[in-house]
Amino acid sequence: ISHDFFQQLAKVLAKQFDLPLVEAGGFVQSCLDCQGLVPAQAINSRGLRSLQICQMDVTHVPEFGNVKHVYVCIDTFSHAIWATGQ
């Protein structure tokens, strides 16, 4: 039930439920939802140089002067963070 709901990795399942890692890995490998989450081999998910892959998010700020939203962008290669308020 835990993996079906939270989509945990094998190491987390093994530790949480005191299972052998091989058995926990079997649960993850048999999960149809997790099959699409495994990255293809030889892919660098961080990118090969700065500004190649960025992750972005925005959040609402209830009270901060005229600023209502904060936009955050993180470069996955260099871990540089840009944040702006608007």
C-alpha positions in Angstrom: 0.0 0.0 0.0 2.8 2.5 0.9 4.5 2.3 -2.5 1.2 2.3 -4.4 0.3 5.6 -2.7 3.7 7.4 -2.3 5.7 5.9 -5.2 8.7 5.4 -3.0 12.1 4.1 -4.1 13.3 0.6 -3.2 15.8 1.9 -0.5 13.0 3.8 1.2 10.7 0.8 1.2 13.4 -1.5 2.5 14.2 0.8 5.4 10.6 1.7 6.3 9.3 -1.9 6.3 12.6 -3.7 7.2 12.6 -5.6 3.9 15.6 -7.0 2.0 16.6 -4.5 -0.7 16.0 -7.2 -3.4 12.4 -7.7 -2.3 11.7 -4.0 -2.1 13.2 -3.6 -5.6 10.8 -6.2 -6.8 7.9 -4.1 -5.7 9.2 -1.1 -7.5 10.0 -3.1 -10.7 6.5 -4.6 -10.7 4.8 -1.2 -10.3 3.4 -0.1 -13.7 3.3 3.6 -12.6 7.1 3.6 -12.0 8.1 2.1 -15.3 7.9 5.5 -17.1 9.9 7.2 -14.3 13.2 5.4 -15.0 15.5 7.6 -17.1 17.1 6.1 -20.2 20.8 5.1 -19.8 23.5 7.6 -20.8 21.3 10.6 -20.1 22.7 13.3 -17.9 19.6 14.7 -16.1 21.6 17.7 -14.9 22.6 18.9 -18.4 26.1 19.1 -19.8 26.6 22.9 -19.3 25.0 25.9 -17.5 21.5 27.1 -18.6 20.8 23.8 -20.5 18.2 22.5 -18.1 16.4 24.7 -15.6 13.7 24.0 -13.1 11.2 26.7 -12.3 8.5 27.3 -9.7 6.3 30.2 -8.6 4.6 30.7 -5.2 2.1 33.2 -3.9 3.3 35.6 -1.2 0.4 36.8 1.0 2.0 40.0 2.4 5.3 41.4 1.1 4.5 45.0 -0.1 3.5 45.1 -3.7 5.0 41.7 -4.4 2.3 39.0 -4.9 4.4 36.2 -6.4 8.0 34.9 -6.2 9.4 33.2 -9.3 12.4 30.9 -8.7 14.6 29.3 -11.4 17.4 26.8 -10.6 20.1 25.8 -13.1 20.4 22.0 -12.6 24.1 22.0 -13.7 25.6 24.8 -11.6 22.8 24.9 -9.0 22.6 28.7 -9.5 19.3 30.1 -8.2 17.5 33.2 -9.5 14.5 34.5 -7.6 12.4 37.5 -8.5 9.3 39.1 -7.0 6.4 40.5 -9.0 
